[in-house]
């Protein structure tokens, strides 16, 4: 929980805010919130502060830096503090959602990796089918030539390259299965 005056300077934040951020109220009293806000969130937060001062409660998520410059994610509800019908500041209730965000990002990465695995598996199966035809035709061509023929040596190289490609598709299939 924290409160800001009409200029956006800290008037108060509770012990839990001090625990989560490592900041002390005595060091931040009368100072702007801007230095602790993630750069890309600052304009949004400034606009939300203006809307709140105009009387509209807001909900938003933002990134802030703790006292060690580690990034924290917060979910915030904020409302105006009214005196005689006029906003004289804001009160905000924040919740640390850093771990939740990290889990969401990890889940998203795992989902992307699973999709890539599925794609790799499909490509590997299709490529294996093509290679089976290529290797079969090379084998037939070798049967219709003798080891002394120049073409036989070329067919041997083609067969070796095809088996290397088959090994690569097996690696793709192993990846697709989670290996």
N, C-alpha and C positions, 0 to 999 in steps of 0.2 A: 504494500500500500504506500502511495506517495501523493503528495499534493504539490501543486505549482501555483505561483501567483499569476497575475494577469500578464506578466511578461514572459512566463515560461521558466521562471527560476524556482529551484527547490525551496519549499517551506518545511517539508517534513517527509521522512520515509521511515517505515517501521523496522524493527529488529530483523525480521525475516528478509527484508530488502537488503539490509546490511550484510546478513549471512550469505545470501545468494550472490551478491555483486562484490562483496568485500569493501565497498565504499562506506564511509562513516558520514552521517548527517552533518556533523560539525565541520567536515571538510567541504561539503557541497551546499550548505545552506546559502541561499541567495545566488547560486550559480545556475547557469543555463543547463538544460538537459542535452544540448546539441553535441558536446564532445564525446558522450558515451554511446551515441546512436551510430549504427552502421551507416556509412556514407550513402549507400543507395536507398536507405529507408528514411533519411533525414527529411527530405522534402515532403514525403507522405505524412510523417509525424507532425511536421509544422502545420500542414493543411488540416490535419485532424485536430490539432490544438486550437486552431482558429475556429473550426466548426463547433468544437466543444464550448469555446468561449461565447459563441453565438447562441448557445443553449441546447445543442443537439448532442446527446450521449453517443459515444462511438465504441465500436469493437474493432480491434485490429491486431495484427501480429507484426513483430519487428525483431530486428537483431540489435543487441547492445553488447558493449565490451565490458567485461568485469575489470576489477582493479589490476589484474595481471594481463589485460588485453586479450583474454580468451573470449570467443564469441558465444553469446547466449541467445537463445530464441525465447521470446516472451509472447504470450497471448494476453491482451490487455483490454479491459473495459474501463472507459473513462467517462466522467460526467462533470458538468459545471458545478462549482460551488456558488450558490446564489446568496446575495444579501440585498434585501429590499427589491427583489426581482431582477437584479443586475449581477452578471457573472463577475466574480472577483478572483477567480482561479479555477483550478480543476482538481479533482480527486480521481486517482486511478488505482485499479486493482489488477495486478499482473500475476501471471502464473508461468513458471519456468517450464517450457516445453522443449528444451534442448534435447533431452533423451528421446522424446517422442519423435522429433524431427529426424534425429539420427537413425532411429529404427525405420522410419518411413523411407529415408534415403537408401538404407541397406536393403530393404524389401524391394524398392524400385530397381536397384542394381541387380539383385538376384533375379527379378522378373526379366530384366533385359538380357541377362546372361542365359536364362532358360530359353528365351526366344531365339537367341543366337545359336544355342545348342540345337534347337529344333530345326532351324534353317540349315545348319551345318550337316545334321543327320540326313535331311532330305536331299541336299546336294550330293553328299557322299554316296547315298544309295543310287541316285541317278547316274552318278559318275562311275560307280562300280558296274552298273549294267552296261554302260558304254564300253568300259574297259574289258568286260567279259567278251564282248563281240570283237574288239580289236585283238585281244590275245588269242582268241579262237581262230581268227583269220590269219594271224601271224603263224600259228602252229600249223595250219593247213598249208600255208605258203612254204614253210620249212619242209614239210613232208614232200612237196613237189619240187624240191631243189636238193642239190647235193652239197655237203659241207665244203667242197672245193669252190663252189660258185661264189662270185663276188656278192651276189644278192643275199646268199645265206648269211654272210657276216653282217650285212645291213639288217637282216631280219633278226639276228641275235641281239644287236644293239637296240632295235625297236622293242623286242621282247623284254630286255633288261629294263628299259625306260618305263615300259608299261607296268612291270612289277613294282618299280619304285613308286609309280603313281598309285598303284593299288595299296601299297603300304601307307601312303599319305591319306588315302580315303579311309583306311582302317583307323588312323589317328583321329580323323574327323569324327568317325563313328564313336570312338572311345570318348572324345570330348562331348559329343551329343548325349551320351549315356551318363555324363557327370564325372567322367574320369579325368 
